[in-house]
Amino acid sequence: MGSPSSSQERSENQSGTGSISSAHEKITHDTTHRQLKERHVQLIGIGGTIGTALFVAIGRGLALGGPASLFLGFTLWSTVVLSEMVSYLPISSPFIRFAGRFVDDAFGVATGYNFFIFEAMMVPFEIVASTFILNFWPGVTTVHPAIIISAIIILYGCANLFTVKWYGEAEFWMALGKVVLIIGLLLFTFITMLGANPLHDRFGFRYWKDPGAFAEFYHTGSLGRFMGFLACFIQASFTIAGPDYVSMAAGETENPRKTLPRAFNGVFFRLTAFFVLGSLAVGVLVPYNSQELVDIYLKGKSLAGAAGSPYVLAMQRLQIGVLPHIVNALVFTSALSAGNSYVFCASRCLFGLALEGKAPRVFRRTNKFGVPIYCVFLVLAFSLLAFLAVSAGSAVVLNWFIGLVTSAQLLNYAVCSFTYIRFYQACKAQGIDRKGLPFCGIWQPYTAYYALFLTFVMTFVGGFFVFLPGFWSVPTFLFSYTMPFMFPVVFIVWKLVKGTKWVRSEDADLVEGLDEIEAYEAAYKETPSGLERFQEKVIGGAKRRIQRVVGRKHEESN
């Protein structure tokens, strides 16, 4: 949205449209601390979305649809990715609170609880994934899973209960490991496909020809290939995320209106490259009819952790000895990092709801470090579901959770797109020029309509397998479609109980909180990095000494 640069200019913009009143009561001030630097925010977006889904579970899409379907599915879904609103008004839980301010207060409540459940349920999923990954090493299997789970929960608590700088640093280094891993795996693919492997096998794109580029799923012929592509498209919709994680850090980012636009752009291009090239790489390395892939993803046989990764399967096929262990260790780090991001995002989501009076008051409280401590405690309580892994059948239960969070994530993107459309309309109605925004998206609002259509449709298509003959499962159906049906229920109940009104574009609150942001920017002094301090001390000091010597010689000559 086009942000006027001063309070006076805002008043002038509002004079032609009437006074703007808040659609909701402001409950309390945001007491979190802005301590996340740009490097933290950049890698939070990457760390939150690159996890076991990209390194391990991507094999399911390959087995169902083949390499071409996988590549096309990931490429198309990468085009469906919120930065304009958040860059303009970087507050805690931004897109959740924007849903209430620009659409309807009840819409914001439904959005908030949908996102909270989605993020909170992903924490135990990543913890259990971490235990499976560790089982790759035989010696670890002697350790009781409950001990490993407890250690990971404590680790998440330490990273999230103290100053946000600790979280930022922990996430920075763990996410950096993911970046190294995905770049290394892409290089591994390129090098080995050209014949630089122990077997001297120059396989290139062999598997795109034999067994083929498109796999048939459930049906034969063109319909079967389309079903395979649809399975890959669904896999991509579960795997690809990112900008929402950056937005959740908006309220704790240093100099946010300069930092966030760069972070959104950087995360978008990096993730697009990682996901699209990653989907291409696995299709090059492993044939979709590989017996290992068929056993794991079509027959349901269990191979622990990264042993189910197409990359590790390729390394084993090429008889590479040590590298699978290195990859497994980095995949474990990626799972830890993703879980850490989910704890952060879920707690900030609940904190944002509490600030708006839509969650109990206790969740507004922060500790001396500015961390919403009770929000973190509740999210860590959800992580106790990971102990289901100790009992038989826990993997099945967690697969149900995956169905739930996939539909919740798709619904979340649909909400973001619709909220942006309302934001765009409010800017237009109130005479605000979007070109004055810290970040102004291109091809709007058409790209928002495109994203809204695809995400809304995929919310209901995501669980279509359950309707195929022979695939019906009551638990799978319930977990796949619980959130799409719960969302309107929460919306209607809150609307009836609270009597909320649909926000007109002319009345949408585009300014609440902006004065605080502008006051922060006016007082903000950028802290130089360690490298900059070193350069100033060494280079700047030498430069000043030279200037003093030249000055003395000039005085002597005079």
Secondary structure, DSSP 8 states (H G I E B T S, - for coil): ----SSHHHHHHHHHTT-----SS-----------B-HHHHHHHHHHHH-SHIIIIIHHHHHHHHHHHHHHHHHHHHTT----HHHHHS--SSHHHHHHHHHTBHHHHHHHHHHHHHHHHHHHHHHHHHHHHHHTTSGGGGGS-HHHHHHHHHHHHHHHHHS-HHHHHHHHHHHHHHHHHHHHHHHHHHHHHHTT-STT----TTHHHHTT-SS---SS-HHHHHHHHHHHHHHHHHHH---HHHHHHTGGGBSSHHHHHHHHHHHHHHHHHHHHHHHHHHHHHHS-TT-HHHIIIIIS-----GGGG-HHHHHHHHTT--SHHHHHHHHHHHHHHHHHHHHHHHHHHHHHHHHHTTSS-GGGG---TTS--HHHHHHHHHHGGGGGGGGSTTHHHHHHHHHHHHHHHHHHHHHHHHHHHHHHHHHHHHTT--GGGSSS--SSTTHHHHHHHHHHHHHHHHTTGGGGSTT---HHHHHHHHHHHHHHHHHHHHHHHHHT--B--TTT----TTHHHHHHHHHH------HHHHHHIIIIIHHHHHHHHHHHHHHHHH-
